[in-house]
Amino acid sequence: MANAASGMAVHDDCKLRFLELKAKRTYRSIVFKIEEKQKQVIVEKLGEPTQSYEDFTASLPADECRYAVYDFDFVTEENCQKSRIFFIAWSPDTSRVRSKMIYASSKDRFKRELDGIQVELQATDPTEMGLDVIRSRAS
């Protein structure tokens, strides 16, 4: 059984879905949840390729921690179409302390499982992961 320091097990589905997002662009976003009873990270929601960033942020619970991955498309100043894969550690101030601790202690191990993350964001309220923040971090 995993202890708090070693973090949670990562369900194979998490890695599979992330690979599909990265390689095939099957999804725009993935929201991951820690199942405390099973001591593992699972896929909670998959965002369609047409999903907007606003839809994605609205899909995160207001008072519970989550990990999320978002594939952000943007155009550079040189007019090049690019995309960046963001890893977002969502830890709202209103979530339970125990939950925040579990997510914080498991984050690095979980992130290592997802090969191809380009930008990491830590957010405790929606303004910390607003579209302007994403745009500034993407370039």
Disulfide bonds with the S-S distance in Angstrom:
none
